[in-house]
């Protein structure tokens, strides 16, 4: 029947992925960010980097320049090798230009940091609107708690959310 109460994803859903729930009830799943992606751990919502040959004099780019020059030419930081160097990136020409490091990914200062998400079904298997199951709400509250985020940090692959993102996600949950 393709029904789940909760789904974990290392990226935001593509529009067509929402339709499994939407076609059942005309409601979209609830999206909650639960962790910052990894800095350089392969397969864990790893931050993206823009790489050039180490001899290339280019040190940084704006996101607009990146879009114009490279389009989608970037890779996960876990793909970094000694044969390339990552470029610092900035939202605008005024900067600041931020190099991809574990600290800048964790703080979300680096613009190509990524997230891990939980998706919650807002309906029942028959398509009726439903309040979030208390067990699911408690689980998500735990993940978004101080202890839950400490466990994310202790596990070491993903990084905890920033305080601002954590508070925003708690609000989305209705807390």
VOTIVEX-464728 format. One record per residue (C-alpha): residue number from 1; residue in three letters; chain; x, y, z. Coordinates in Angstrom, 3 decimals. Layout:
<pts>
{zalo:NUM	bami:ALA	mise:A	px:X	py:Y	pz:Z}
...
</pts>
This chain:
<pts>
{zalo:1	bami:UNK	mise:A	px:0.000	py:0.000	pz:0.000}
{zalo:2	bami:UNK	mise:A	px:3.100	py:2.287	pz:0.059}
{zalo:3	bami:UNK	mise:A	px:2.290	py:3.857	pz:3.399}
{zalo:4	bami:UNK	mise:A	px:4.859	py:5.096	pz:5.906}
{zalo:5	bami:UNK	mise:A	px:4.531	py:7.372	pz:8.891}
{zalo:6	bami:UNK	mise:A	px:8.043	py:8.766	pz:8.630}
{zalo:7	bami:UNK	mise:A	px:10.799	py:8.811	pz:6.016}
{zalo:8	bami:UNK	mise:A	px:14.436	py:9.887	pz:6.256}
{zalo:9	bami:UNK	mise:A	px:16.076	py:11.605	pz:3.304}
{zalo:10	bami:UNK	mise:A	px:19.524	py:13.013	pz:2.659}
{zalo:11	bami:UNK	mise:A	px:18.049	py:15.699	pz:0.418}
{zalo:12	bami:UNK	mise:A	px:14.834	py:17.590	pz:-0.122}
{zalo:13	bami:UNK	mise:A	px:12.209	py:15.624	pz:-1.989}
{zalo:14	bami:UNK	mise:A	px:11.786	py:16.141	pz:-5.692}
{zalo:15	bami:UNK	mise:A	px:8.314	py:17.448	pz:-6.607}
{zalo:16	bami:UNK	mise:A	px:7.156	py:14.117	pz:-8.026}
{zalo:17	bami:UNK	mise:A	px:8.052	py:12.392	pz:-4.751}
{zalo:18	bami:UNK	mise:A	px:5.425	py:14.433	pz:-2.890}
{zalo:19	bami:UNK	mise:A	px:2.653	py:13.023	pz:-5.014}
{zalo:20	bami:UNK	mise:A	px:2.433	py:9.652	pz:-3.272}
{zalo:21	bami:UNK	mise:A	px:0.852	py:11.362	pz:-0.303}
{zalo:22	bami:UNK	mise:A	px:-0.688	py:14.225	pz:-2.252}
{zalo:23	bami:UNK	mise:A	px:-2.688	py:12.014	pz:-4.625}
{zalo:24	bami:UNK	mise:A	px:-4.086	py:10.174	pz:-1.612}
{zalo:25	bami:UNK	mise:A	px:-5.252	py:13.210	pz:0.364}
{zalo:26	bami:UNK	mise:A	px:-4.222	py:16.426	pz:-1.414}
{zalo:27	bami:UNK	mise:A	px:-1.886	py:17.133	pz:1.492}
{zalo:28	bami:UNK	mise:A	px:1.889	py:17.418	pz:1.280}
{zalo:29	bami:UNK	mise:A	px:4.217	py:15.672	pz:3.740}
{zalo:30	bami:UNK	mise:A	px:5.646	py:17.712	pz:6.594}
{zalo:31	bami:UNK	mise:A	px:9.374	py:18.358	pz:6.083}
{zalo:32	bami:UNK	mise:A	px:11.619	py:18.691	pz:9.155}
{zalo:33	bami:UNK	mise:A	px:15.395	py:19.283	pz:8.948}
{zalo:34	bami:UNK	mise:A	px:16.996	py:17.082	pz:11.589}
{zalo:35	bami:UNK	mise:A	px:20.749	py:17.432	pz:10.983}
{zalo:36	bami:UNK	mise:A	px:23.308	py:19.280	pz:8.948}
{zalo:37	bami:UNK	mise:A	px:24.825	py:17.027	pz:6.339}
{zalo:38	bami:UNK	mise:A	px:28.307	py:15.632	pz:6.694}
{zalo:39	bami:UNK	mise:A	px:31.410	py:17.614	pz:5.850}
{zalo:40	bami:UNK	mise:A	px:33.214	py:14.837	pz:4.029}
{zalo:41	bami:UNK	mise:A	px:31.573	py:11.493	pz:4.846}
{zalo:42	bami:UNK	mise:A	px:30.488	py:9.810	pz:1.636}
{zalo:43	bami:UNK	mise:A	px:26.765	py:9.125	pz:1.375}
{zalo:44	bami:UNK	mise:A	px:25.590	py:11.285	pz:4.295}
{zalo:45	bami:UNK	mise:A	px:24.208	py:14.471	pz:2.733}
{zalo:46	bami:UNK	mise:A	px:27.789	py:15.586	pz:2.241}
{zalo:47	bami:UNK	mise:A	px:28.435	py:19.281	pz:1.629}
{zalo:48	bami:UNK	mise:A	px:29.103	py:20.115	pz:-1.995}
{zalo:49	bami:UNK	mise:A	px:32.373	py:21.638	pz:-3.142}
{zalo:50	bami:UNK	mise:A	px:33.741	py:23.288	pz:-6.258}
{zalo:51	bami:UNK	mise:A	px:37.184	py:21.993	pz:-7.123}
{zalo:52	bami:UNK	mise:A	px:39.969	py:23.162	pz:-9.412}
{zalo:53	bami:UNK	mise:A	px:43.500	py:21.957	pz:-10.106}
{zalo:54	bami:UNK	mise:A	px:45.877	py:23.062	pz:-7.307}
{zalo:55	bami:UNK	mise:A	px:47.906	py:25.172	pz:-9.777}
{zalo:56	bami:UNK	mise:A	px:44.825	py:27.118	pz:-10.858}
{zalo:57	bami:UNK	mise:A	px:45.117	py:30.674	pz:-9.446}
{zalo:58	bami:UNK	mise:A	px:41.359	py:30.884	pz:-8.846}
{zalo:59	bami:UNK	mise:A	px:40.666	py:31.004	pz:-5.102}
{zalo:60	bami:UNK	mise:A	px:36.975	py:31.851	pz:-4.841}
{zalo:61	bami:UNK	mise:A	px:33.684	py:32.335	pz:-6.701}
{zalo:62	bami:UNK	mise:A	px:30.278	py:33.801	pz:-6.031}
{zalo:63	bami:UNK	mise:A	px:27.297	py:31.496	pz:-6.465}
{zalo:64	bami:UNK	mise:A	px:26.256	py:33.552	pz:-9.484}
{zalo:65	bami:UNK	mise:A	px:29.696	py:33.077	pz:-11.063}
{zalo:66	bami:UNK	mise:A	px:29.516	py:29.382	pz:-10.258}
{zalo:67	bami:UNK	mise:A	px:26.162	py:29.121	pz:-11.987}
{zalo:68	bami:UNK	mise:A	px:27.426	py:30.993	pz:-15.040}
{zalo:69	bami:UNK	mise:A	px:30.773	py:29.234	pz:-15.370}
{zalo:70	bami:UNK	mise:A	px:30.211	py:25.734	pz:-14.137}
{zalo:71	bami:UNK	mise:A	px:26.455	py:25.240	pz:-14.059}
{zalo:72	bami:UNK	mise:A	px:26.110	py:22.001	pz:-12.112}
{zalo:73	bami:UNK	mise:A	px:29.843	py:21.195	pz:-12.033}
{zalo:74	bami:UNK	mise:A	px:30.434	py:20.454	pz:-8.385}
{zalo:75	bami:UNK	mise:A	px:30.963	py:17.354	pz:-6.295}
{zalo:76	bami:UNK	mise:A	px:30.573	py:16.114	pz:-2.754}
{zalo:77	bami:UNK	mise:A	px:33.377	py:17.185	pz:-0.426}
{zalo:78	bami:UNK	mise:A	px:33.943	py:13.472	pz:0.173}
{zalo:79	bami:UNK	mise:A	px:35.242	py:13.335	pz:-3.423}
{zalo:80	bami:UNK	mise:A	px:38.134	py:15.676	pz:-2.631}
{zalo:81	bami:UNK	mise:A	px:41.595	py:14.349	pz:-3.441}
{zalo:82	bami:UNK	mise:A	px:45.126	py:15.741	pz:-3.325}
{zalo:83	bami:UNK	mise:A	px:44.836	py:16.482	pz:-7.046}
{zalo:84	bami:UNK	mise:A	px:42.256	py:19.247	pz:-6.523}
{zalo:85	bami:UNK	mise:A	px:41.662	py:22.247	pz:-4.290}
{zalo:86	bami:UNK	mise:A	px:38.268	py:23.476	pz:-3.137}
{zalo:87	bami:UNK	mise:A	px:37.219	py:27.057	pz:-3.792}
{zalo:88	bami:UNK	mise:A	px:35.798	py:29.453	pz:-1.241}
{zalo:89	bami:UNK	mise:A	px:32.264	py:30.578	pz:-2.105}
{zalo:90	bami:UNK	mise:A	px:30.110	py:33.606	pz:-1.359}
{zalo:91	bami:UNK	mise:A	px:26.478	py:34.507	pz:-1.870}
{zalo:92	bami:UNK	mise:A	px:27.540	py:37.825	pz:-3.464}
{zalo:93	bami:UNK	mise:A	px:30.640	py:39.678	pz:-4.660}
{zalo:94	bami:UNK	mise:A	px:30.714	py:41.590	pz:-1.366}
{zalo:95	bami:UNK	mise:A	px:31.513	py:38.325	pz:0.405}
{zalo:96	bami:UNK	mise:A	px:32.434	py:36.967	pz:2.734}
{zalo:97	bami:UNK	mise:A	px:34.032	py:34.171	pz:0.760}
{zalo:98	bami:UNK	mise:A	px:33.826	py:31.033	pz:2.867}
{zalo:99	bami:UNK	mise:A	px:36.114	py:28.030	pz:2.459}
{zalo:100	bami:UNK	mise:A	px:34.546	py:24.600	pz:2.931}
{zalo:101	bami:UNK	mise:A	px:35.651	py:23.304	pz:6.331}
{zalo:102	bami:UNK	mise:A	px:33.934	py:21.156	pz:8.929}
{zalo:103	bami:UNK	mise:A	px:33.359	py:24.302	pz:11.026}
{zalo:104	bami:UNK	mise:A	px:31.862	py:26.382	pz:8.185}
{zalo:105	bami:UNK	mise:A	px:29.595	py:23.524	pz:7.123}
{zalo:106	bami:UNK	mise:A	px:28.465	py:22.992	pz:10.730}
{zalo:107	bami:UNK	mise:A	px:27.751	py:26.719	pz:11.193}
{zalo:108	bami:UNK	mise:A	px:26.030	py:26.887	pz:7.781}
{zalo:109	bami:UNK	mise:A	px:28.330	py:29.760	pz:6.780}
{zalo:110	bami:UNK	mise:A	px:29.431	py:27.674	pz:3.792}
{zalo:111	bami:UNK	mise:A	px:26.696	py:28.121	pz:1.150}
{zalo:112	bami:UNK	mise:A	px:26.687	py:24.549	pz:-0.184}
{zalo:113	bami:UNK	mise:A	px:26.107	py:22.822	pz:3.172}
{zalo:114	bami:UNK	mise:A	px:23.275	py:20.298	pz:3.014}
{zalo:115	bami:UNK	mise:A	px:20.722	py:18.813	pz:5.397}
{zalo:116	bami:UNK	mise:A	px:19.160	py:15.528	pz:6.404}
{zalo:117	bami:UNK	mise:A	px:15.359	py:15.527	pz:6.564}
{zalo:118	bami:UNK	mise:A	px:12.494	py:13.635	pz:8.117}
{zalo:119	bami:UNK	mise:A	px:9.215	py:13.589	pz:6.209}
{zalo:120	bami:UNK	mise:A	px:6.005	py:12.964	pz:8.100}
{zalo:121	bami:UNK	mise:A	px:2.692	py:11.899	pz:6.610}
{zalo:122	bami:UNK	mise:A	px:-0.063	py:14.429	pz:7.435}
{zalo:123	bami:UNK	mise:A	px:-2.811	py:11.912	pz:6.742}
{zalo:124	bami:UNK	mise:A	px:-4.009	py:8.385	pz:7.305}
{zalo:125	bami:UNK	mise:A	px:-3.676	py:5.529	pz:4.819}
{zalo:126	bami:UNK	mise:A	px:-7.191	py:6.340	pz:3.607}
{zalo:127	bami:UNK	mise:A	px:-6.280	py:9.967	pz:2.864}
{zalo:128	bami:UNK	mise:A	px:-7.987	py:11.626	pz:5.812}
{zalo:129	bami:UNK	mise:A	px:-6.156	py:14.522	pz:7.498}
{zalo:130	bami:UNK	mise:A	px:-4.662	py:13.335	pz:10.773}
{zalo:131	bami:UNK	mise:A	px:-2.872	py:14.797	pz:13.730}
{zalo:132	bami:UNK	mise:A	px:0.693	py:13.617	pz:14.063}
{zalo:133	bami:UNK	mise:A	px:0.846	py:10.347	pz:15.969}
{zalo:134	bami:UNK	mise:A	px:2.034	py:11.119	pz:19.539}
{zalo:135	bami:UNK	mise:A	px:4.816	py:8.498	pz:19.261}
{zalo:136	bami:UNK	mise:A	px:6.120	py:10.150	pz:16.070}
{zalo:137	bami:UNK	mise:A	px:5.883	py:13.613	pz:17.600}
{zalo:138	bami:UNK	mise:A	px:7.878	py:12.426	pz:20.611}
{zalo:139	bami:UNK	mise:A	px:10.524	py:10.842	pz:18.370}
{zalo:140	bami:UNK	mise:A	px:10.948	py:14.027	pz:16.324}
{zalo:141	bami:UNK	mise:A	px:11.014	py:16.097	pz:19.522}
{zalo:142	bami:UNK	mise:A	px:13.851	py:13.886	pz:20.746}
{zalo:143	bami:UNK	mise:A	px:15.810	py:14.317	pz:17.487}
{zalo:144	bami:UNK	mise:A	px:15.353	py:18.087	pz:17.783}
{zalo:145	bami:UNK	mise:A	px:16.223	py:18.110	pz:21.485}
{zalo:146	bami:UNK	mise:A	px:19.578	py:19.028	pz:23.011}
{zalo:147	bami:UNK	mise:A	px:20.219	py:15.309	pz:23.666}
{zalo:148	bami:UNK	mise:A	px:19.189	py:14.307	pz:20.137}
{zalo:149	bami:UNK	mise:A	px:21.505	py:16.854	pz:18.548}
{zalo:150	bami:UNK	mise:A	px:24.305	py:15.803	pz:20.927}
{zalo:151	bami:UNK	mise:A	px:23.774	py:12.245	pz:19.674}
{zalo:152	bami:UNK	mise:A	px:24.032	py:13.498	pz:16.081}
{zalo:153	bami:UNK	mise:A	px:27.361	py:15.128	pz:16.978}
{zalo:154	bami:UNK	mise:A	px:28.597	py:12.045	pz:18.854}
{zalo:155	bami:UNK	mise:A	px:27.721	py:9.743	pz:15.951}
{zalo:156	bami:UNK	mise:A	px:30.031	py:11.926	pz:13.891}
{zalo:157	bami:UNK	mise:A	px:28.882	py:11.514	pz:10.307}
{zalo:158	bami:UNK	mise:A	px:26.224	py:14.223	pz:10.245}
{zalo:159	bami:UNK	mise:A	px:26.571	py:17.535	pz:12.057}
{zalo:160	bami:UNK	mise:A	px:24.054	py:19.084	pz:14.464}
{zalo:161	bami:UNK	mise:A	px:21.715	py:21.843	pz:13.354}
{zalo:162	bami:UNK	mise:A	px:22.543	py:25.432	pz:14.216}
{zalo:163	bami:UNK	mise:A	px:20.441	py:26.886	pz:17.028}
{zalo:164	bami:UNK	mise:A	px:18.475	py:29.063	pz:14.589}
{zalo:165	bami:UNK	mise:A	px:17.619	py:26.078	pz:12.372}
{zalo:166	bami:UNK	mise:A	px:16.803	py:23.936	pz:15.382}
{zalo:167	bami:UNK	mise:A	px:14.321	py:26.512	pz:16.705}
{zalo:168	bami:UNK	mise:A	px:12.789	py:26.906	pz:13.237}
{zalo:169	bami:UNK	mise:A	px:12.261	py:23.152	pz:12.935}
{zalo:170	bami:UNK	mise:A	px:10.704	py:22.960	pz:16.401}
{zalo:171	bami:UNK	mise:A	px:8.259	py:25.673	pz:15.319}
{zalo:172	bami:UNK	mise:A	px:7.412	py:23.649	pz:12.191}
{zalo:173	bami:UNK	mise:A	px:6.611	py:20.707	pz:14.432}
{zalo:174	bami:UNK	mise:A	px:4.266	py:22.967	pz:16.359}
{zalo:175	bami:UNK	mise:A	px:6.310	py:23.156	pz:19.551}
</pts>
